[in-house]
């Protein structure tokens, strides 16, 4: 049985939350880093909180924190996790569906954080609008802390587009084998990277043993692609590859 998921333009925030959560798990050590950033803060705000990957651990560590995101699927996952926490943790944590480029929460925060690729998923004009919102919501003496990625080598590498999607990783989830392909388009002038992901998903019968993904294939389909802005990469033209 084959099929394809339809995906709208990036501006509608239509990516599949489950697939995003499988592939994008942040940067090693970033949760601990933001814990140290928020230590001693009265109130904190996370921009682009997604499924609560960072927000929830901070609440467990005693931080009073609000997360804002505009993706209903990611927020549904975040609220599901929140509902399983003790009442004391739930009381310190809230999620708001909203646009990080245009929000007014009627409150100020000692810390505002934007982990992972949050700022880099925004177009320049939207990023400027986001920073203005941050300025309006920071308490006196507050700090805005975010992830940054070097782009120094992009002018040297030049502009290019991958000829074909490149296999980057295989993820095992329950009875599924998910192969992830990526196609990049680098613009050295604007220092932007447009990234398209393709997911090949197989439901496999592993009852007979053997490595995951080598069993009987019951169903396979490839979801539609989704373009997005991503942090600059220093890699040059790559050769498409397959995991088998």
C-alpha positions in Angstrom: 0.0 0.0 0.0 1.5 3.3 -1.0 0.5 6.9 -0.3 1.7 10.4 0.2 1.1 13.1 2.8 0.2 16.5 1.4 2.2 19.4 2.9 1.4 23.0 2.5 3.7 26.0 2.3 6.2 26.5 5.1 4.3 29.7 6.3 1.4 27.5 7.3 3.6 25.4 9.7 2.4 22.1 8.2 5.2 19.8 9.0 4.5 16.4 10.6 5.0 16.7 14.3 5.8 13.0 14.9 8.4 12.9 12.2 10.0 16.1 13.4 10.3 14.8 16.9 11.9 11.6 15.7 14.6 13.4 13.8 15.3 16.7 15.6 16.4 16.2 19.2 18.4 19.4 19.7 22.1 19.8 20.4 24.0 17.7 22.8 24.1 19.3 26.2 21.7 22.1 25.3 19.1 21.3 28.0 21.7 21.4 30.8 23.1 24.6 29.3 19.7 26.3 29.4 19.2 25.0 32.9 22.3 27.0 34.0 21.0 30.0 32.0 17.7 30.0 33.9 19.1 29.3 37.3 17.9 31.9 39.7 15.5 33.4 37.2 12.0 34.3 38.5 10.2 33.6 35.2 11.4 32.3 31.9 10.0 32.1 28.4 11.0 29.7 25.6 10.4 30.8 22.0 9.5 27.9 19.6 9.1 25.5 22.5 7.8 22.7 20.2 7.0 19.5 22.1 8.6 20.8 25.4 11.9 19.1 24.9 13.6 21.9 26.8 10.7 23.5 28.6 9.6 20.5 30.5 13.0 19.6 32.1 13.4 23.2 33.2 10.0 23.1 34.9 11.1 19.9 36.6 14.1 21.7 37.9 12.0 24.4 39.5 11.9 27.1 36.8 8.6 28.9 36.3 8.4 28.8 32.5 6.1 29.5 29.6 6.6 28.0 26.1 5.2 29.6 23.0 4.9 27.9 19.6 2.6 28.0 16.6 2.4 24.3 15.7 -0.7 22.6 17.1 0.8 19.1 16.7 3.9 20.0 18.7 1.9 21.7 21.4 -0.4 18.8 21.6 2.6 16.5 22.3 3.9 19.1 24.9 0.6 19.3 26.7 0.2 15.5 26.8 3.6 15.2 28.5 2.7 18.1 30.9 -0.5 16.3 31.9 1.5 13.3 33.1 3.6 15.4 35.5 2.8 16.1 39.2 0.6 19.1 39.9 3.5 21.1 41.3 5.3 20.9 38.0 2.2 21.5 35.9 1.7 24.7 37.9 5.1 26.0 36.9 4.6 25.2 33.2 2.2 26.6 30.6 2.1 26.5 26.8 0.7 29.1 24.5 -0.1 28.7 20.9 1.2 31.9 19.2 3.5 33.5 16.7 7.0 34.2 18.1 7.2 37.1 15.7 4.0 38.8 17.0 3.0 38.1 20.5 2.0 40.1 23.6 1.8 38.0 26.8 1.2 41.0 29.1 4.2 39.9 31.2 8.0 40.3 31.5 10.5 37.5 31.9 13.9 37.3 33.6 15.1 34.9 30.9 13.9 34.4 27.3 15.5 31.5 25.5 15.5 30.3 21.9 17.2 26.9 21.7 18.3 24.9 18.7 17.2 26.4 15.3 14.4 28.6 16.4 15.8 31.9 15.2 17.3 30.3 12.0 13.9 29.1 10.9 12.7 32.7 10.5 13.1 34.9 7.5 15.2 38.1 8.2 12.2 40.4 8.5 10.4 37.9 10.8 13.6 37.5 12.9 13.7 41.3 13.4 10.0 41.3 14.5 10.8 38.5 16.9 13.6 40.4 18.5 11.3 43.4 19.0 8.9 41.2 20.8 11.7 39.9 23.0 12.7 43.4 23.9 9.2 44.2 25.0 9.0 41.1 27.2 12.4 41.2 28.9 12.3 42.3 32.6 14.9 44.9 33.6 18.2 43.2 33.9 16.8 40.2 32.0 18.8 38.1 29.5 17.9 36.7 26.0 19.9 33.6 25.2 19.8 31.7 22.0 21.7 29.2 19.9 24.1 30.5 17.1 25.7 28.8 14.2 28.9 29.9 12.4 28.4 30.9 8.7 31.9 32.1 8.1 32.8 29.5 5.5 29.7 30.0 3.3 31.1 32.7 1.1 34.2 30.5 0.5 32.1 27.4 -0.2 29.9 29.3 -2.6 26.3 28.6 -3.6 25.2 25.2 -4.6 22.2 22.8 -4.6 22.4 19.1 -3.9 21.6 17.3 -7.2 19.6 14.6 -5.4 18.3 14.0 -1.8 21.1 12.6 0.4 20.5 9.8 2.9 21.5 11.2 6.3 20.2 8.8 8.9 18.0 5.8 9.8 15.7 5.9 12.8 14.0 2.9 14.4 10.6 3.7 16.0 8.4 0.9 17.3 7.9 -1.4 14.3 8.9 1.3 11.8 12.2 1.9 9.9 12.4 5.6 8.9 15.1 6.5 6.4 15.7 10.3 6.3 16.9 12.1 3.1 18.0 15.7 2.9 18.5 18.1 0.0 20.2 21.4 0.6 20.3 24.6 -1.3 23.0 27.0 -0.1 22.8 30.7 -1.0 26.3 32.2 -0.1 25.1 35.8 -0.6 22.2 35.7 1.8 24.0 33.1 4.0 20.8 31.0 4.0 20.2 27.3 3.6 16.9 25.9 2.3 16.5 22.3 3.4 14.0 19.7 2.1 13.5 16.5 4.0 12.1 13.3 2.6 11.1 10.4 4.8 10.9 6.8 3.7 8.9 4.8 6.2 8.6 1.0 6.3 6.6 -1.2 8.6 8.6 -4.4 8.9 7.8 -7.8 10.4 10.9 -8.6 12.6 9.3 -11.7 14.3 11.7 -13.9 12.3 14.7 -12.0 13.7 17.4 -10.2 11.7 18.5 -6.5 11.6 15.8 -3.9 11.6 14.6 -2.9 8.2 15.6 -6.3 6.6 12.4 -8.1 7.4 9.3 -8.3 5.4 8.1 -5.0 4.2 4.4 -4.5 4.9 3.9 -1.0 3.8 6.0 1.8 2.4 5.4 5.4 1.4 7.2 8.6 1.1 5.7 11.8 2.6 5.8 15.0 0.6 8.7 17.3 1.1 8.8 20.4 3.3 11.2 23.3 2.6 12.5 25.2 5.6 15.2 27.7 6.5 18.0 26.0 8.4 21.4 26.9 10.0 24.2 27.2 7.5 26.3 24.1 6.9 29.9 24.1 5.9 29.6 20.9 3.8 30.2 21.1 0.1 28.4 19.3 -2.7 27.5 15.8 -1.4 27.0 12.5 -3.2 23.5 11.0 -2.8 23.6 7.7 -1.0 21.4 5.0 0.3 21.6 3.0 3.5 21.5 -0.4 1.7 
